[in-house]
Each structure stands twice: as structure tokens, then as C-alpha cells.
Amino acid sequence: MPLPTGNLFAELPSPQAGEVFADLLRLDLKPGQAGGQVWIERIVSSATPEPVLYDQPQDEWVVLLQGRARLWVDGAERVLGPGDYLFIPAHTQHRVLETSVEPRCVWLAVHIDRGGSREATPQTGKP
């Protein structure tokens, strides 16, 4: 089996709104059994984040590779710059409030699903 390779900054999309997600790697923690996945994705943000409040069933570790962003996480605002990372436990409400125009925000997210579900529960409106 060939080893997956690539470049996180190659062929960056230019979203007009929201974010563009690209799966880079997906692993089953318990092959042949229900539950347990880890997946890594690249996220590229537009300058106008969508007003989505996430409450995900999996843990997420995210690092901002370039750009600046302001997030709302469990009642507190956080500002991230290049190299800053954040661990968001499962079912911690969070949203992207603001992202830089230039350079655009490029993120690397690692999702750890201990129970096998991948779907987030987005909600619109403010917390």
C-alpha cells in the first residue's frame, strides 16, 4: 500500500464564505468493529465564517497553520495565531467568530472519535 503524502499548502481553495474541509487521513481504531476513528483534515477558512455553533460527539485538536482567528469556545473568546493549537473535548460548544483575510486561515484538525460517530451537530444563532 502506498504511503499517503502531500503538502498542506498545495492547491488551497479560496472559499467565499464558510470553510472548506479536506480529509487527509482516516484510521479505524478498532478495524472490523463498531466505533473508534481518528481522522485528520485540512480546513481553509474564508473571511466570513458561517454562524454555526458546533457541538461535536468527538474530541478535536486543532492547530492554526497560518492566519489569525477569533473563536468562541464554551463561553470564552480565544484568539489564535500561526502555530497556536487548542484541544476541544467532545460536546464542547464552539464557533469561529472571525478569520483573517490575508493570509487566509489554514488549519489542521485531528478528530478522535471514541464511539464511531463522525457527524457534528451544528446549530445556528449565537450562544
Sine and cosine of phi, psi and omega as CSV:
sin_phi,cos_phi,sin_psi,cos_psi,sin_omega,cos_omega
0.00,0.00,0.76,-0.65,0.01,-1.00
-0.94,0.35,0.57,-0.82,0.04,-1.00
-0.98,0.19,0.74,-0.67,0.01,-1.00
-0.94,0.35,0.75,-0.66,0.07,-1.00
-0.70,-0.71,0.26,-0.97,0.03,-1.00
0.11,-0.99,-0.13,-0.99,0.03,-1.00
-0.74,-0.67,0.81,-0.59,-0.07,-1.00
-0.90,0.44,-0.40,0.92,-0.05,-1.00
-0.98,-0.19,0.01,1.00,0.01,-1.00
-0.97,0.22,0.67,-0.75,0.10,-1.00
0.79,0.62,0.76,0.65,0.03,-1.00
-0.93,0.38,0.76,-0.65,0.08,-1.00
-0.96,0.29,0.28,-0.96,0.05,-1.00
-0.85,-0.53,0.97,0.23,-0.05,-1.00
-0.91,0.41,0.63,-0.78,0.05,-1.00
-0.99,0.15,-0.45,0.89,0.03,-1.00
-0.47,-0.88,0.45,-0.89,0.07,-1.00
0.94,0.35,-0.59,-0.81,-0.07,-1.00
-0.68,-0.73,0.40,-0.92,0.11,-0.99
-0.90,-0.43,0.80,-0.60,-0.05,-1.00
-0.96,-0.30,0.70,-0.72,0.06,-1.00
-0.74,-0.68,0.88,-0.47,0.07,-1.00
-0.93,0.38,0.75,-0.66,0.03,-1.00
-0.96,-0.29,-0.57,0.82,-0.04,-1.00
-0.36,-0.93,0.62,-0.79,0.04,-1.00
-0.66,-0.75,0.77,-0.63,-0.02,-1.00
-0.77,-0.64,0.69,-0.72,0.16,-0.99
-1.00,0.06,0.79,-0.61,0.01,-1.00
-0.97,0.23,-0.44,0.90,0.01,-1.00
-0.78,-0.63,0.97,0.24,-0.05,-1.00
-0.81,0.58,0.71,-0.71,0.03,-1.00
0.99,0.13,-0.04,1.00,0.01,-1.00
-0.84,-0.55,0.34,-0.94,0.05,-1.00
-0.96,0.27,0.62,-0.79,0.13,-0.99
1.00,-0.03,0.49,-0.87,0.13,-0.99
1.00,0.09,0.98,-0.21,0.06,-1.00
-0.63,-0.77,0.47,-0.88,0.21,-0.98
-0.80,-0.59,0.73,-0.68,0.10,-0.99
-0.65,-0.76,0.50,-0.87,-0.04,-1.00
-0.87,-0.49,0.73,-0.69,0.01,-1.00
-0.68,-0.73,0.49,-0.87,0.16,-0.99
-1.00,-0.10,0.67,-0.74,0.03,-1.00
-0.83,-0.56,0.76,-0.65,0.09,-1.00
-0.89,-0.46,0.82,-0.57,-0.06,-1.00
-0.99,-0.14,0.54,-0.84,0.18,-0.98
-0.99,0.10,0.04,-1.00,0.06,-1.00
-0.98,0.18,-0.10,0.99,0.00,-1.00
-0.80,-0.60,1.00,0.02,0.02,-1.00
-0.89,0.46,0.56,-0.83,0.07,-1.00
-0.97,0.24,0.56,-0.83,-0.03,-1.00
-0.98,0.19,0.92,0.39,-0.04,-1.00
-0.94,-0.34,0.78,-0.63,0.09,-1.00
-0.99,-0.17,0.90,-0.44,-0.04,-1.00
-1.00,-0.05,0.63,-0.78,0.15,-0.99
-0.66,-0.75,1.00,0.04,-0.18,-0.98
-1.00,-0.03,0.57,-0.82,0.01,-1.00
-0.98,0.19,-0.03,1.00,0.00,-1.00
-0.86,-0.52,0.39,-0.92,0.14,-0.99
-0.94,0.34,0.46,-0.89,0.05,-1.00
-0.65,-0.76,0.76,-0.65,0.15,-0.99
-0.92,-0.38,0.81,-0.59,-0.08,-1.00
-0.75,-0.66,0.63,-0.78,0.08,-1.00
-0.81,-0.59,0.70,-0.72,0.07,-1.00
-1.00,0.03,0.90,-0.45,-0.06,-1.00
-1.00,0.09,-0.58,0.81,0.07,-1.00
-0.47,-0.88,0.41,-0.91,-0.01,-1.00
1.00,-0.06,-0.11,-0.99,0.05,-1.00
-0.73,-0.68,0.56,-0.83,-0.02,-1.00
-0.57,-0.82,0.49,-0.87,0.11,-0.99
-0.87,-0.49,0.80,-0.60,-0.05,-1.00
-0.87,-0.49,0.38,-0.92,0.21,-0.98
-0.91,-0.40,0.86,-0.51,-0.03,-1.00
-0.74,-0.67,0.92,-0.39,0.09,-1.00
0.77,0.63,0.71,0.70,0.09,-1.00
1.00,-0.04,-0.07,1.00,-0.03,-1.00
-0.81,-0.59,0.61,-0.79,0.09,-1.00
-1.00,0.06,0.60,-0.80,0.02,-1.00
-0.71,-0.71,0.66,-0.75,0.07,-1.00
-0.95,-0.33,0.77,-0.64,-0.01,-1.00
-0.88,-0.48,0.59,-0.81,0.11,-0.99
-0.83,-0.56,-0.03,-1.00,-0.04,-1.00
-0.81,0.58,0.79,-0.62,0.01,-1.00
1.00,-0.02,-0.23,0.97,0.01,-1.00
-0.97,0.26,0.66,-0.75,0.02,-1.00
-0.78,-0.63,0.26,-0.96,-0.08,-1.00
-0.49,-0.87,0.68,-0.73,0.12,-0.99
-0.98,-0.21,0.80,-0.60,0.00,-1.00
-0.89,-0.46,0.96,-0.27,0.01,-1.00
-0.89,0.45,0.41,-0.91,0.04,-1.00
-0.79,0.62,0.62,-0.79,0.04,-1.00
0.89,0.45,0.42,0.91,0.16,-0.99
-1.00,-0.09,0.90,-0.44,-0.03,-1.00
-0.92,0.39,0.67,-0.74,0.00,-1.00
-0.38,-0.92,0.36,-0.93,0.03,-1.00
-0.41,-0.91,0.42,-0.91,0.11,-0.99
-1.00,-0.02,0.84,-0.55,-0.02,-1.00
-1.00,-0.06,-0.64,0.77,-0.11,-0.99
-0.42,-0.91,0.62,-0.79,0.06,-1.00
-0.70,-0.71,0.46,-0.89,-0.03,-1.00
-0.95,0.31,0.46,-0.89,0.04,-1.00
-0.99,0.12,-0.75,0.67,-0.03,-1.00
-0.65,-0.76,0.89,-0.46,-0.03,1.00
-0.98,0.21,0.46,-0.89,0.04,-1.00
-0.92,0.39,0.42,-0.91,-0.04,-1.00
-0.98,0.21,0.78,-0.63,0.11,-0.99
-0.84,-0.54,0.81,-0.58,-0.07,-1.00
-0.88,-0.47,0.39,-0.92,0.22,-0.98
-0.84,-0.55,0.83,-0.55,-0.03,-1.00
-0.88,-0.48,0.70,-0.72,0.09,-1.00
-0.90,-0.44,0.88,-0.48,-0.01,-1.00
-0.97,-0.24,0.73,-0.69,0.03,-1.00
-0.86,-0.50,0.95,-0.31,-0.03,-1.00
-0.96,-0.27,0.94,-0.33,-0.05,-1.00
-0.99,0.13,-0.20,0.98,-0.07,-1.00
-0.85,-0.53,-0.01,1.00,0.10,-1.00
0.99,-0.15,-0.09,1.00,-0.02,-1.00
-1.00,-0.09,0.67,-0.74,-0.03,-1.00
-0.95,-0.30,-0.38,0.93,-0.16,-0.99
-0.96,0.29,0.72,-0.69,0.12,-0.99
-1.00,0.07,0.32,-0.95,0.08,-1.00
-0.92,-0.38,1.00,0.08,-0.01,-1.00
-0.97,0.24,0.56,-0.83,0.05,-1.00
-0.75,-0.66,0.59,-0.80,0.04,-1.00
-0.99,-0.12,0.28,-0.96,-0.03,-1.00
0.99,-0.15,0.02,-1.00,-0.04,-1.00
-0.99,-0.11,0.46,-0.89,0.02,-1.00
-0.92,0.39,0.00,0.00,0.00,0.00
